[in-house]
Amino acid sequence: MKKTIFLFLALLTGGMSATAQNWFQVPTGTTNRLNTIDFPSSTVGYIGGNDSLLLKTTDGGQTWNPVAFSGITFYPNGEHFVKLQFITENIGFAAVGPYSGSYKTIDGGLTWTALPLSGNLCFNQGIYFSDENNGVIGGSGCFQGELVDRLSGGTWSAATITNAAPLNSLNMITDIDFRGSLGLASSQGGRFLRSTDGGQTWDSIASPHGNSVPLLSIAIIDDTLCYAGFDHMDGSGFGLLRSHDAGLTWSDEMDMATFFYPDYYGIHLAVNNNVYAGAKSYFGEGGLIFTRSNQSWIYESVDQAIYDFSSYGDSVVFGVGDSGYVVTNVPLAILSADELTDDLINFTVSPNPTDGKITFSTTFSDNANYMLFTTEGKSVGEGKLSGNELDLTLLPPGSYIIRMKDAESVFTTRVIRQ
């Protein structure tokens, strides 16, 4: 009944639709809540979870193993990896706690050292680093509102926040994103922080839902478009918050309205410009993944709440969530780390959906080969590509994955045969 109601609303709004299951679970061997994931390369990735759990993959996400690390001091009820960001396969940063501090590793997560922050950060959760020597960490003071520490050229200093929040540690920064010198931060105190000078100074921006509704996540999509997630505490509200003026003003994204009233914990922009939002249903019935492609939103139900995403290559995406839950948009049968690469070519096909022939957006070399798979990973065709077109007329209707391989790289994309 709820799915029927939801589809009715989608017809009314004209912007949302439900799709068949296109996410595939990856075994992790744990039931801990997983909070954060980051892939610095196509082979190496990290997952941080509750109860001091740190997982690592060296095969592109096919298998995950616990890391026996040292150097982090965990305080009672603060034994969680909250956010991870790795600059290289070995150099990374972590927010732990949320009040156990911020740390750096240079050996792939084996040993960690506490960051010499300059401010009075007590709770920390939002992190963003452009490289090893430049970045920001946001949170709150023990008896203060939002605080930001900035790393510039290897030196830490406290950033300036105008119109700071009241002296309440619950007004904590939950997420930070940057695009060039533009920075945006979301706050549990229901407000945005905005910087235009690389994080030195921040202005407070009001949320349309007021200070009583916590903001959970934020992402800068391009020079003007931004998204933010919030906690639907009372079952009100619908989609993400959206800004079309680089974070100055915000409104509800009604094109993704649902009766699930989800809390949006993670927002991610992939290289192919698809936007992914992970959520938890207000009704406690598993999780949701929203995908924005070609300016349209679709949603898919998954078994657990989704808290964070990461991706590599053009479009290989992973999400993490409750109870050790990891999903990817590529079937495990074709998730091959020795072939999926970091090449950033934007590989798409059109028309999609198609009733037969498709055209590739990229011109491949003469020795390029293609392979066709069902979304369950079953091979249904392969051959050598002639030109930049492929005829799918003989395939039955359904969703398929195309893998293209030339002398230098491998690319995958999804196509629907009508």
Summary of the structure (lengths in Angstrom):
residues: 418
radius of gyration: 21.4
end to end distance: 26.9
largest distance: 66.3
contacts: 1492
relative contact order: 0.12
helix: 5%
strand: 47%
